[in-house]
């Protein structure tokens, strides 16, 4: 009975991790991984090695894809490293509530708005050699590319998180039901 309760709690934690794959500020794959590690310890690694390896592979890929999404989006339009640094700085400022939008919408809105604004400002500052209108166009293009790349990365991360939880449920559920 206690194992069933633990199993239920860990599945709920994993579902929060799946949501966290697309919602900034919530832990995603790391939360799923932590729940699986707890299950493995509680059951003395009763889960088969191949499904466990597939779960870890999906979670590692999801973490890499999330990071690569924004990077790929920026690089496809010729963004400078300034936009990348601006994006990271803007996300940090937004998370800690240092931007007006973050105060209204909390850290999640702050991270999103801060990242886009930071990428825009970074690219705008880097393109000093261009005329003002061209600087704004290029910075806007980079900002849009970062946003789209991050969105695609988050969607792929979401799918991989579902795959990891699905493999876990597929391999452990029968033992929970039929003992």
RAGIVEN-V320418 format. One record per residue. N is the residue number from 0. RES is the residue in one letter. SS is DSSP state (hx for helix, st for strand, lp for the rest). PSI is psi in whole degrees, 0 to 359 (* if undefined). NEAR is the number of other ideal C-beta (glycine too) atoms within 10 Angstrom. Layout:
BEGIN
[[N	RES	SS	PSI	NEAR] [N	RES	SS	PSI	NEAR]]
END
This chain:
BEGIN
[[0	X	lp	319	5] [1	X	hx	324	7] [2	X	hx	324	13] [3	X	hx	319	11] [4	X	hx	316	9] [5	X	hx	317	15] [6	X	hx	314	19] [7	X	hx	317	11] [8	X	hx	316	12] [9	X	hx	325	20] [10	X	hx	319	17] [11	X	hx	317	11] [12	X	hx	319	17] [13	X	hx	322	23] [14	X	hx	321	16] [15	X	hx	321	15] [16	X	hx	323	24] [17	X	hx	316	23] [18	X	hx	321	14] [19	X	hx	342	20] [20	X	lp	336	27] [21	X	lp	346	16] [22	X	lp	113	15] [23	X	lp	144	20] [24	X	lp	342	14] [25	X	lp	138	15] [26	X	lp	140	15] [27	X	lp	260	25] [28	X	hx	327	25] [29	X	hx	325	12] [30	X	hx	320	20] [31	X	hx	314	29] [32	X	hx	316	19] [33	X	hx	317	15] [34	X	hx	320	23] [35	X	hx	321	24] [36	X	hx	318	11] [37	X	hx	316	14] [38	X	hx	316	21] [39	X	hx	318	13] [40	X	hx	317	9] [41	X	hx	328	14] [42	X	lp	10	14] [43	X	lp	46	6] [44	X	lp	49	11] [45	X	lp	345	11] [46	X	lp	142	17] [47	X	lp	152	11] [48	X	hx	319	8] [49	X	hx	310	10] [50	X	hx	323	15] [51	X	hx	317	16] [52	X	hx	320	11] [53	X	hx	321	16] [54	X	hx	311	21] [55	X	hx	321	14] [56	X	hx	315	14] [57	X	hx	319	22] [58	X	hx	323	24] [59	X	hx	316	14] [60	X	hx	320	17] [61	X	hx	322	24] [62	X	hx	319	16] [63	X	hx	319	15] [64	X	hx	321	21] [65	X	hx	314	22] [66	X	hx	318	12] [67	X	hx	335	17] [68	X	hx	306	21] [69	X	hx	320	27] [70	X	hx	313	16] [71	X	hx	316	17] [72	X	hx	316	23] [73	X	hx	317	27] [74	X	hx	331	17] [75	X	hx	337	12] [76	X	lp	11	17] [77	X	lp	33	12] [78	X	lp	151	27] [79	X	lp	169	17] [80	X	hx	340	11] [81	X	hx	322	19] [82	X	hx	323	31] [83	X	hx	314	20] [84	X	hx	321	14] [85	X	hx	320	29] [86	X	hx	313	29] [87	X	hx	318	16] [88	X	hx	319	17] [89	X	hx	322	26] [90	X	hx	318	23] [91	X	hx	316	15] [92	X	hx	319	19] [93	X	hx	320	29] [94	X	hx	319	19] [95	X	lp	7	13] [96	X	lp	25	15] [97	X	lp	5	13] [98	X	lp	145	20] [99	X	hx	319	10] [100	X	hx	326	15] [101	X	hx	326	21] [102	X	hx	329	12] [103	X	hx	322	11] [104	X	hx	0	15] [105	X	hx	185	14] [106	X	hx	329	17] [107	X	hx	312	15] [108	X	hx	322	17] [109	X	hx	318	27] [110	X	hx	314	23] [111	X	hx	307	20] [112	X	hx	320	20] [113	X	hx	319	28] [114	X	hx	314	26] [115	X	hx	315	21] [116	X	hx	318	20] [117	X	hx	318	26] [118	X	hx	319	32] [119	X	hx	310	23] [120	X	hx	317	18] [121	X	hx	314	27] [122	X	hx	322	30] [123	X	hx	316	21] [124	X	hx	325	14] [125	X	hx	324	20] [126	X	lp	43	20] [127	X	lp	337	7] [128	X	lp	348	7] [129	X	lp	158	14] [130	X	lp	158	9] [131	X	hx	314	9] [132	X	hx	318	8] [133	X	hx	325	11] [134	X	hx	315	17] [135	X	hx	318	15] [136	X	hx	313	13] [137	X	hx	316	21] [138	X	hx	321	24] [139	X	hx	320	13] [140	X	hx	316	16] [141	X	hx	317	31] [142	X	hx	315	27] [143	X	hx	318	15] [144	X	hx	320	22] [145	X	hx	315	30] [146	X	hx	314	18] [147	X	hx	318	17] [148	X	hx	319	21] [149	X	hx	321	25] [150	X	hx	313	14] [151	X	hx	316	16] [152	X	hx	318	21] [153	X	hx	322	20] [154	X	hx	319	15] [155	X	hx	319	18] [156	X	hx	320	26] [157	X	hx	313	20] [158	X	hx	316	16] [159	X	hx	326	25] [160	X	hx	319	25] [161	X	hx	319	17] [162	X	hx	315	17] [163	X	hx	313	28] [164	X	hx	322	21] [165	X	hx	316	13] [166	X	hx	317	20] [167	X	hx	310	23] [168	X	hx	318	14] [169	X	hx	322	10] [170	X	hx	340	17] [171	X	hx	333	20] [172	X	hx	315	12] [173	X	hx	322	10] [174	X	hx	328	13] [175	X	hx	325	13] [176	X	hx	313	8] [177	X	hx	2	6] [178	X	lp	*	7]]
END
